[in-house]
Amino acid sequence: MDYLLLFKSHADRIAALSRLGQIGLEGLRVSVVDANSKFARLYREMSLHIPESHGRHREIVDDGYRVVGFMDSLTLLSTISEVEAYFHDIVVGVLSNYPNKIGKQSWDARDVLLSESMDEFKTRMAVRYASEMMFKRPSDYKKDISLVLSADDDLFGREWNTFVEAKARRDLGVHSGWRINDVYRAKVRDVGLELPCEQVLSVDHDYMNNVRRSCIELMARMAHHCSEKFS
């Protein structure tokens, strides 16, 4: 597997997602200048469907900016999903070539019978392992990734903490209306980060830029590590 190419494909999609917020801001500028523009009408219509508390900037409470905040929040959701997909794919890539890293596992005989070749069976088992891994808590699947990649904790660095907080914030957006809960507090404390003061979290450009940089740096280190160790 070309681990650097795998990294580039996921990183490129994350970079494309970063443009959504910028597109939203450009549209907002047009709507401010021309209240009758298509953008202005579209933003007014969109704002009717966004909860009042969602995406409000600390200083700007304009409905149009709320739309931009909504787009930034969607960018966070998609970015974290892309990073998780990368973790899954890089583990599959390593295990497909080094299945002994899976350790002792019991497999259903149907998995063997449905595979047309040993290579297909190895891939099937690698996908199963990686998929089950991603249902665990980040602190647990970090151990699995370390084991599969034969890596120590230095590979993850501080960027892992940023990822964990961003994933926890993403989960708030999906399950808790962006309102802080005990699950979020526990995950943030677990990686030694300070809890935010706000009770309803927002996602803005500065926050997303930091998350994006950290996640891409983490992914790049993993790609270079695997490229040097397993290629």
C-alpha positions in Angstrom: 0.0 0.0 0.0 1.1 3.6 -0.7 0.6 5.1 2.7 1.5 8.6 1.5 -1.1 8.4 -1.3 -3.7 7.3 1.3 -2.8 10.3 3.4 -3.1 12.7 0.5 -6.5 11.4 -0.5 -8.0 12.0 3.0 -6.0 15.2 3.5 -7.2 16.6 0.2 -10.9 16.0 1.2 -10.3 17.8 4.5 -8.7 20.7 2.6 -11.8 20.8 0.4 -14.0 20.9 3.4 -12.1 23.9 4.7 -13.5 25.9 1.8 -17.1 25.5 2.9 -16.7 28.1 5.7 -15.0 30.5 3.3 -17.7 30.1 0.7 -20.2 30.9 3.5 -18.4 34.1 4.5 -18.2 35.2 0.9 -21.9 34.7 0.5 -22.5 36.6 3.7 -20.5 39.6 2.4 -22.7 39.6 -0.7 -25.9 39.5 1.3 -24.7 42.4 3.5 -24.1 44.6 0.5 -27.2 43.6 -1.4 -30.2 42.6 0.8 -32.1 41.5 -2.3 -29.4 39.2 -3.6 -30.0 35.5 -4.0 -27.5 34.9 -1.2 -29.4 37.2 1.2 -32.7 35.4 0.5 -31.0 32.0 0.8 -29.4 32.9 4.1 -32.7 34.2 5.5 -34.4 31.0 4.5 -31.7 28.8 6.0 -31.6 30.7 9.3 -35.3 29.9 9.8 -34.3 26.2 10.1 -31.3 26.7 12.4 -31.9 26.7 16.2 -31.4 30.1 17.8 -28.5 28.9 20.0 -26.6 27.3 17.1 -23.5 28.8 15.6 -23.7 32.2 17.3 -20.4 34.0 17.2 -19.3 35.6 20.5 -19.7 39.1 19.0 -21.8 38.7 15.9 -25.4 37.5 16.3 -26.6 38.2 12.8 -28.7 35.5 11.2 -26.4 35.4 8.3 -23.5 34.6 10.5 -25.5 31.9 12.1 -25.7 30.2 8.7 -21.9 30.5 8.5 -21.5 29.0 11.9 -23.8 26.2 10.9 -21.6 25.5 7.8 -18.5 25.5 10.1 -20.2 23.0 12.3 -21.0 20.7 9.4 -17.3 21.0 8.4 -16.3 19.8 11.8 -18.6 16.8 11.5 -17.2 15.8 8.1 -13.6 16.5 9.1 -13.7 14.2 12.1 -15.4 11.5 10.0 -12.6 11.8 7.4 -9.9 11.5 10.1 -11.7 8.4 11.5 -11.9 6.9 8.0 -8.2 7.5 7.7 -7.4 5.6 10.9 -9.6 2.8 9.7 -7.9 2.7 6.2 -4.3 2.8 7.5 -5.0 0.0 9.9 -6.5 -2.1 7.1 -3.5 -1.3 4.9 -1.0 -2.6 7.5 -3.1 -5.6 8.6 -3.7 -6.7 5.0 0.1 -7.1 4.6 0.9 -8.2 8.2 -2.2 -10.2 9.4 -0.2 -11.7 12.3 -0.6 -8.3 14.0 -4.2 -9.1 14.5 -3.2 -11.6 17.1 -5.3 -14.5 18.2 -8.8 -14.1 16.8 -11.7 -16.5 16.1 -13.2 -16.2 12.7 -16.5 -17.5 11.3 -15.9 -20.3 8.8 -18.1 -18.4 6.3 -15.5 -15.6 6.1 -13.1 -18.2 4.8 -15.6 -19.9 2.4 -16.8 -16.5 1.0 -13.2 -15.4 0.2 -12.0 -16.3 -3.3 -8.3 -16.1 -2.2 -6.2 -15.9 0.8 -5.4 -12.2 0.0 -9.2 -11.5 0.0 -9.6 -13.3 3.3 -6.7 -11.3 4.9 -8.4 -8.0 3.7 -11.8 -9.2 4.9 -10.3 -9.9 8.4 -8.4 -6.6 8.4 -11.6 -4.6 7.6 -13.5 -6.4 10.3 -10.7 -5.7 12.8 -10.5 -2.0 11.9 -14.3 -1.5 11.8 -14.7 -3.1 15.3 -11.8 -1.0 16.5 -13.5 2.3 15.5 -16.5 1.6 17.8 -14.2 1.8 20.8 -13.4 4.9 22.8 -10.5 7.0 21.4 -8.3 6.1 24.3 -8.8 2.4 23.6 -8.5 2.4 19.8 -5.4 4.5 20.2 -3.8 1.5 21.8 -5.0 -0.7 18.9 -3.5 1.7 16.4 -0.2 1.8 18.3 -0.1 -2.0 18.4 -0.9 -2.4 14.7 1.5 0.3 13.6 4.2 -0.7 16.0 4.4 2.8 17.3 4.9 4.5 20.6 3.1 7.4 22.1 5.3 10.0 20.5 3.7 9.3 17.1 0.4 10.8 18.4 1.8 13.9 20.2 -0.3 16.8 21.3 -2.3 16.6 18.1 -4.1 13.5 19.4 -5.5 15.6 22.3 -6.8 18.1 19.8 -8.4 15.3 17.8 -10.1 13.8 20.9 -11.6 17.2 22.0 -12.8 17.8 18.4 -14.4 14.3 18.2 -16.0 14.9 21.6 -17.3 18.3 20.4 -18.6 16.6 17.2 -20.5 14.1 19.3 -22.1 17.0 21.2 -23.2 18.5 17.9 -24.8 15.2 16.8 -26.3 14.1 20.1 -26.6 17.0 22.5 -27.4 20.1 20.5 -23.8 21.4 21.1 -24.5 21.6 24.8 -21.7 20.4 27.1 -22.4 17.2 29.0 -20.5 14.9 31.4 -19.3 12.6 28.6 -17.6 15.6 26.9 -16.1 16.7 30.2 -14.7 13.3 30.9 -13.1 12.9 27.5 -11.5 16.4 27.6 -10.1 15.8 31.1 -8.8 12.4 30.1 -6.4 14.1 27.6 -5.5 16.9 30.0 -7.2 19.8 28.3 -9.0 22.6 30.0 -12.8 22.7 29.8 -14.3 25.6 27.9 -16.3 28.2 29.9 -19.2 28.1 27.5 -22.1 25.7 28.1 -23.1 25.7 24.5 -20.1 25.3 22.2 -19.7 26.9 18.9 -17.4 26.2 15.9 -15.7 29.1 14.2 -12.9 29.5 11.7 -10.1 29.8 14.3 -11.2 26.6 16.0 -11.6 24.7 12.8 -8.2 25.9 11.5 -6.5 24.6 14.6 -8.4 21.2 14.4 -7.6 20.9 10.7 -3.9 21.6 11.1 -3.5 19.2 14.1 -5.4 16.4 12.4 -3.5 16.7 9.1 -0.2 16.8 11.0 -1.2 13.6 13.0 -2.2 11.9 9.8 1.0 12.9 8.0 3.2 11.5 10.8 1.3 8.2 10.7 1.7 8.0 6.9 5.4 8.7 7.0 5.9 6.2 9.9 4.1 3.4 8.0 5.8 4.3 4.7 9.2 3.9 6.4 8.3 0.8 8.5 6.1 -1.3 6.2 6.9 -0.3 2.6 
